[in-house]
């Protein structure tokens, strides 16, 4: 069990926050891209949290934390929450600053629209190749053909929404940038391993955001600690 602490800005609202919310527990493994994404958001928000090493499981004690037995999950005051988008939404409301969603309702919705396409139409599609890449369990040629076609559609959808000026959704750092970094982190690796291709060939705007996010202090800390023994 690893305890991590970040300093919060000294504001009255944050003092109230300290009195009402206990240490956040983050369950999962550092190898998971969604665990890493959630950890980066916690750091970005300046929230205190504790890492609890737990692999995905179908055991009842883990299903209480994450109904599908997947990573990550968080615990706050004895209440569990799973799914990265739900966790990100909670963290945004819990600690509004620094804001990772625009104040304008439509602009915020456009950020979440991009997040959904990154997650559902790129990362989760590429994830179908994961058994062969990570566990040496061959996937069928039919699956490989279908994944390649679905990824092409997904990339076109993302490209229609992606701004890259300089961030994924425009001038402001948002949740979409963190999803860009961690969704493509998995997807590009899967595509290169199976097809020997660069998923981001021809997508300079996405490549630029990945390079920008690689310099983000919260992401750098996550990646450094991930590689540490």
N, C-alpha and C positions, 0 to 999 in steps of 0.2 A: 504494500500500500504506500503510495507516494503522496505526500502533502505538499501543495504548492500554494504560494500566497502572492497576491498582487496588491499594490497600493491603490486605493480608490481616491478619486478627487475629493477634497474636503468641502462638501456641500451639505446643506441641511437635509436635502432629500436623500443623500447618500447615508447620512447619519441615521435617518429613519429606517433606511433599507437595512443597515447593519443590525438594527434591533429586531427586525421582523423576519429576516432570512438567515438560517444557519448556513454553515459551510456546504456548498454544493458538492455532491459526489458525482464523479464522472466514471461510469462503468464501461469497460471494453478493453481493447488492446490497441497499442500504438500503431500496429501494422495496418489497421483499418483506415481507409481514407475518410470515412464519415466521422469516425472517432477523432481523427486529426483535425478535420474541419471544425467540429464542435469545440475541441480544445483551443483552436486558434481564435474562435469567437469569444470564448471565455476570457482569454488573455487580452484580446482586443478591447473588450468591455471593461477590463480592469477588475474582474470579479475574482474573489477568493474561491478556490476549488481544490478538491482532493481527488487524485486519480486512484481508482480501485481496479486492479487488474482482474478482468473477468472475460473469458472467451465466450463466444456465442454458444448457447446451450438450449436444449429442449427440456431441461430439468425445471421442476416447478418453481424453485426459488429464483431462477433467472427469468422465467416466464412472467413472474409477478412484476419484474422490472421492465421487461420488454415482451409484449404478448406474442411476437413471432420469434423470440429468442435471438434477435439480431443485435448488433452493436451500432451506435452507442445507446446508452440510457443515462439519465441523470436522476439524482434523488435530491429533493429539496424539502426539508421539514417532514421527512417520512413519506412524501408523495413522489411517485416515480413517473418519469416522462420519457418516451422513446420517439424515434423518428427525427432525423436531423432538422427537417423543416419546422416541425412542431417545437423542437428545442430552440431553434433560432428565433422563432416568433416569440417564445416566452422570454428569452434573454433580451430581446429588443424592447419589450414592454417593461421588463424588470429594471433594466439599466438603459434608459433612452440615449445616453451620451457615452461614447461617441455614437452618433446615429448611423446605422447601417441600412436605413431605408429613408428615402426622401420624405419631406413633410407633406408634399402634395399627394393626395390620395391616388390619382391616376398614375403618377410617376412611380409611387411605391408598388402599385399593382403591376406595372410594366417590369419592374425589377423581379417580382415574384414570378411573373410569366416566363422571363428568361431563365430563372432558377429551375422552374418546372421542366422546361425543354432540355436544359443541361442534364438534369438528373434522369428524367424519364426517357428521353429520346437519344441520348448519347451514352451516359455512364451505364445505365441499366442495360442498354443494348450490348455494349462492349463487355459487360459483366458475364454475358452468356458464354464467353470464351474463357473465363477464368478457370474452370476445372482443368482444362488442358495446360494452361500456362503455369498455374501454381501447383496443381496436384497431379500433373502428368496423367490425367484421365481424359483420353481423346474425346473431342466433340465431333459429331458427324459432319461430313462434307456439306450436307444439306443445311445444317445449322450455320456453318461458316459462310455459305452463300447468302443465307437469309440475313445474317448479322451484317454482312458487308452492304447489302442493299438497304437495310434499315438504318444503318449508320449514315449512309449517303443522304437519306431523307432527313435524318435528324440534324446533320451538319448544315444542310440548307436552311432548315427551320431556325437553328441557332444563329446562322449568319444574317438572317433577315432582322433579327432582334438585337444583335450584338452591335454596340456603338464603338467602344474602344477609343474614347476621346477624353481623357486617356484611359478611363476605366470601362469596365464591361457595359455598364448602363449609362455612361456619360461622364460628367465632370467629377462626380462624387464616388468615393469608395463605398461600396454596398455589399450586401450579402451575395450578390451575383458574382463579385470578384472572387470571393472565397470558394463558391461552388465551381467557378471556372477553373481555379487552381487544382482543386481536389477531384473534380470529375474528370478533367483531362489528364490529371496525373495517372489515374487508372486506365482510362480509355486509350491513351496514346501507347501505353505499354502493352496492352492487349493486342492492339492492331499491329504494332511492330513485330511482336512475337509470333503472331499467326500468319500475317500476310506479308511481313517484311516491308511495310509501307509506313509513311508518315501521315497520320490522320490530319495533321495541321498544315500539310503542304497546300499553299495557296490561301491560307488564312492568316495573313500577317497581323491583322488586328488582334486576333486571339493570342498569337505568339507574343505580341507586345505586352498584353495584359499578364500573361504568365510570367514574363520576365520582370514586370513591375511588382507582381505579387511575391515573387521569390525574394524581393528586397524588403517586403513588409516585416517589421520586427516581430509581430505575433507569429507569422508563418515561419520565419527563420528560427524562432525558439522551438516551435513544434518540430520542425525538421531536424534541428540539432539534437533535441532530446530523443527523437525517434531513433536516430542512428547511434546514440550513446548506449553503452552496455548497462 
